[in-house]
Structures are given as structure tokens and as C-alpha cells.
Amino acid sequence: MDIQIGRGKTARRAYGIDEIALVPGTRTLDPSLADTRWTLGGIEREIPIIASAMDGVVDVRMAVLLSQLGAMGVLNLEGIQTRYEDPEPILDRISSVGKEEFVGLMQELYAKPIQPELIEKRIHQIKSQGGIAAVSATPAGAAQYGASVAKAGADLFFVQGTVVSTDHLSPESITPLDLAKFCQEMPIPVILGNCVTYEVSLKLMKAGAAAIMVGIGPGAACTSRGVLGIGVPQATAVADCAAARDNFYRETGIYVSIIADGGLVTGGDICKCIACGADGVMIGSPFARANEAPGRGYHWGMATPSPVLPRGTRIRVGSTGSLEQILRGPAGLDDGTHNLLGALKTSMGTLGAKDMKEMQQVEVAIAPSLLTEGKVYQKAQQLGMGK
């Protein structure tokens, strides 16, 4: 139902993750019986969690460790790892400067050209250690480096921007990436995003996406909603895009996974997103807190280095435990940021959901909270992630 904002504008009520709760059903089951497996681009994983393609979250080591633990990490192909042969001194500089110098330093460091040979090298490093080589680039980067990614034998390609659409208007001097053609020509599955509406997600599915990323600006290290005013609360965005997935599957027999991306900090957040229809989630801040994370206890947005309009802040998240503790436990914290797999299994057991499909069908109730999705940064601070 539309709500009238004023005489000339109406709006639809939308809900953030903190405004909903999951309702127990008529049965329960032992958490050990909960099956959390999912498939992305033909690759089956036990844990439906992906580490964000952010320089403070995923490097070669993290990508390999995440693969070994049953999850997956995505490497940013337009970041530090592909601009510098040895990224360690660069990451040291990023973690050492004050807030006033941060954006200027980032713009300086990210001005160094991307080296295609480093793209291939990083992919080879991940695969040689038995990891899943999932990589990410903007649409412009995908057009420029897609051949290098294919040549190196990556497993999955995430084409990711603040907003991605099949209908993009550009100046005559610029040829936008043809997403449908790109998906068709790439020899590996292509994941497209980000989007937040039924209509756009359906178009991306028709373009040939293997999965869709859902979420614009809800993350703790992203300031797009503050800078641009764009976004849809995540619970509603996921539910809308999941509806497009289900209708597309009924019409074509092709199942396109929905990945909730951004604003998810705790195990409860992940459970709620899946209950809204997501097949998996992409998170950054919780993994940035791992002892093994490349950010040295910091987490920053992908658009922070922009020379024109920087977006995304750097937050101090600290280090709270090993990557294994965060993913599989045993938990050393009681705030929901450790043992994410255990949280999902326990929630599924409490709700009586045997597998991910049943988890997507559990009852959801509206539970207004003082915390809304526009206050994810404050929520992160409460969990000791923004100090």
C-alpha cells in the first residue's frame, strides 16, 4: 500500500533487517540436521556466506582459507592486490594514517594503474593453493580485464557496481558494457549486481546472470545512502528480487541465486536475509575482524578512493578472533559475530527448517526497532566495530 508523503509524492513502505523477526513454526529439529548447502555457478558450498570483494577483507590468503572452511571470498580486481606486486607495505600505510589524511592517501594509492599480469598472478595463486578463484570488477573493469580473468582460469566473475542495469545511457564517446553479451561470451559464470528491485533483477537474470547481488548502500563501510540518497531497505529489497527469481525459474527452468549484499553484521542478520528469500549473503565487516584479514583491523568502502566523489568510510573494526572462529566457531563472543554457521544451523533448527529452501519459507513478523538500516554504522559501533 502506498503512503502519501505529500500531495505530489507517494511511497511504498519498505523494511530493513532490524525491523523484522523470524517466527518459530510447529516443529523444531536438532541443528545438526540442518542442511546449509547451496550452489553458486555450479560450485557447491557448505556455508552460504561470501566475503566481500573489499581490500580490507579478501586477499589471496583469505580467499584460500575461506574456501578451505566451506565458504568463499571474492578478490577485488581493481584494488591494491592488482596494482602492487607487494601489497603489504601499502596496507601498512592505509592502516597507519589518521582520519584527515585517509581519503587523500587512498586516492594517491589507487591512482597507480592496474597491472593485468597481476590479475592473472593472483588468480593463479589462489587456484594453486586449492582455493576458489572468485573475482570482482566494475562493469568498466570487466570490459577491460575480462579476457585476463578468463585466460587465468578464474572460477566466478562478479561484475559489481553501486547500481548495475541493462539499460545504461552513456555519452557517444563511451561504449557501455553489454551485460548480456558479456555473460554469453565469458567461459565462466558471471554474477551481476547490485540492484534492489524486482524489475531490474529480472532484466539481469534475462541477461544471463548466474546470480544477482542485492543491496545498495546498507553496509557499515559504505556511505552511498548518505552521499547519493539511493537504496531500498534490505529485507524488502531481498524479498522483491527473490520474487523475480522464483517467477523467472517458473518461466524458464533456470534458477538464479539471490545474494544479499551489505548491512549484515550478525548471524541473526544472515538468518533474516535467507528467510526473506536470499540463497546466500555477502558480508564484509565481520570478516574484516579476522586475525588473518588484510586490513590490519580496518575496513573501508570500495568507492573511497574515487577521485571525483569519494564514498565509503574507513572504520576501525579491530581483530576479534580467527577466521575459523568467525565462520565455524567455537565462538569467543556473544554478540552474534562469531560462529556464523552455528548461528544459521541453530536458527534453522529452532524454526524447523531442514534446508535452505525451507528456511526461505519461514514466517516473518514485523518488529520495529530503534535500529533501522540507515543506522548500520551505529549498530557496528555497538558491536565494537566502529571505534
Summary of the structure (lengths in Angstrom):
residues: 387
radius of gyration: 19.8
end to end distance: 39.8
largest distance: 61.4
contacts: 1397
relative contact order: 0.18
helix: 39%
strand: 18%
